[in-house]
Amino acid sequence: MRHVLTVQCPSRRGIVAALSGFLADQGCNITDLSQFDDALTGMFFCRVTFEPETGATADGLRDGFAPVAEIFGMAWAIHDGRARMKVLLMVSNFGHCLNDLLYRWRIGALPVEIVGVVSNHLTYQKVVVNHDLPFHHIPVTRATKAEAEARLEALVEETGAELVVLARYMQVLSDDFCARMSGRIINIHHSFLPSFKGANPYKQAFERGVKLIGATSHYVTADLDEGPIIEQDTVRVTHAQSPEDYVSLGREVEASVLARAVHAHIHHRVFMCGGKTVVFPASPGGYASERMG
């Protein structure tokens, strides 16, 4: 069974040798190794996929690796390849991203455990229930916003959700909640940030006569739509197209970009680095090999 080791620490000589030496000593075969040395911050990032060949367990490897990590001051984790991350989806009245994620999950292209779907509307209740998933209706008004967020936070705790995905959930989360969930909430913004913010970026793009529109998936922070970016993509448009065309094309990009961002996160390919991210590419076997763990 394939496992993943992630490491983040101050850069210095000997880190890769220590990692590979430890895994070799434990009878593990490295199948992929990605590393990045950030000269600006002086930080080192590494992701190693490996397969134990002598019956070593993830817990045993963690115990053995701790002294190595301490030497280098590492923030690290060893992820069991059999574990599926628990994900809570959130949606409002636009369902293209939700439907795309549910389809990828159903066919096995997104290997996660969806613990429920939260919405401030009832629009997609039937869709969710038809997938045999729990649906949680949490209405939000100005007067009930604090209560609604408390219910959301309790749900995250009850379900053990490790990741919250805002699949076009159109409510702003509080600064405190964002801080507590730092690095664990992914949003899709229907704009190629930071040019057009707010509720109707496609109209803004149309009025500015842009030639490219796109979408950005990022971690949620207290700064609205300005969290560390995980994934982006664009599509070309022309003066002959309407704002409605922009919206239609944009929805396809949004769904794809969000799915790629979630895929990268659940496979531990994303590292936070201040206000940006380091995102390693998929393993040499591609998305299919990651899908199988």
Secondary structure as GFF3:
##gff-version 3
##sequence-region A 1 293
A	DSSP	beta_strand	3	10	.	.	.	ID=ss1
A	DSSP	alpha_helix	15	25	.	.	.	ID=ss2
A	DSSP	beta_strand	28	38	.	.	.	ID=ss3
A	DSSP	beta_strand	43	52	.	.	.	ID=ss4
A	DSSP	alpha_helix	58	72	.	.	.	ID=ss5
A	DSSP	beta_strand	75	79	.	.	.	ID=ss6
A	DSSP	beta_strand	86	91	.	.	.	ID=ss7
A	DSSP	alpha_helix	96	107	.	.	.	ID=ss8
A	DSSP	beta_strand	113	119	.	.	.	ID=ss9
A	DSSP	alpha_helix	125	130	.	.	.	ID=ss10
A	DSSP	beta_strand	135	137	.	.	.	ID=ss11
A	DSSP	alpha_helix	145	159	.	.	.	ID=ss12
A	DSSP	beta_strand	163	166	.	.	.	ID=ss13
A	DSSP	alpha_helix	175	180	.	.	.	ID=ss14
A	DSSP	beta_strand	185	189	.	.	.	ID=ss15
A	DSSP	alpha_helix	201	208	.	.	.	ID=ss16
A	DSSP	beta_strand	212	219	.	.	.	ID=ss17
A	DSSP	beta_strand	229	236	.	.	.	ID=ss18
A	DSSP	alpha_helix	243	266	.	.	.	ID=ss19
A	DSSP	beta_strand	270	273	.	.	.	ID=ss20
A	DSSP	beta_strand	276	279	.	.	.	ID=ss21
A	DSSP	alpha_helix	286	291	.	.	.	ID=ss22
###
